Amino acid sequence: MATTNPLQFIQQVRAEVSKIVWPTRREVMLTTIMVFIMATLTAIFFALVDLAIKGGLQFGLSFV
């Protein structure tokens, strides 16, 4: 295993950071909105599944 001195490490980090492609403001906003929409749809789906299971259990247990 090769050891890297601190100066080489910093140079390597700078080289890697310069390769990063940052998203535009529009891309960030669009992705954020999509995440909120998907989270809302998922919450609604699981709320409906929860209500269906609750209703099914109440119906099934009403005969006991």
N, C-alpha and C positions, 0 to 999 in steps of 0.2 A: 504494500500500500504506500503510495507516494504521499509525502506531506507537502502542503502548500504553505508558503509563508504568508503572513497577513496582507502584504502588498499585492501579491499575486491573487489572493482571494478577492480582494476589493476590485481588482481589475476584471476578474472573471464575473463578479456580480454585476458590475457596470455593463459589461458586454452582454450579459443575459437580459438585464433590464432594458437595454436599448432595443432588444428584439420584440418587446411587448407591443402588441397592437391594442390600444385602448379603444373601447367603443365610443361612438359619438353620443352626444346628449340625446338625440332622437332615438337611438338604439336602446339606450338605458331606459328612457321613458316608456317606449313600446314594450320592452321586456318586463318592466315593473307592472304595467297595466295588465299584461297577459298573466302574470303571476297572480295578481289580485283576482282576475276573472276566474282563473282555474281554481284558486283557493275557495272562492265563493261557490262555484259549481260543485266542487267536492263536498263542501259543507252542506249544501242543499241535498245532494245525493245521500250522504250518510244520515242526515236528519230524516229523510223519507224512509230509508231502510230501517232506521231505529223505530219510527212510528209504525211501520209494517210489522216488525217483529213484536213490538209492544202489543199491537192490536191482535196479532195472532196468538200470543201467549194469553192475553186476557180472554179471548174467545175460547181457547182450549181449556183454560183453567176454570171457566164459568160452569163447566159440566161436573167439576169435582165437588 
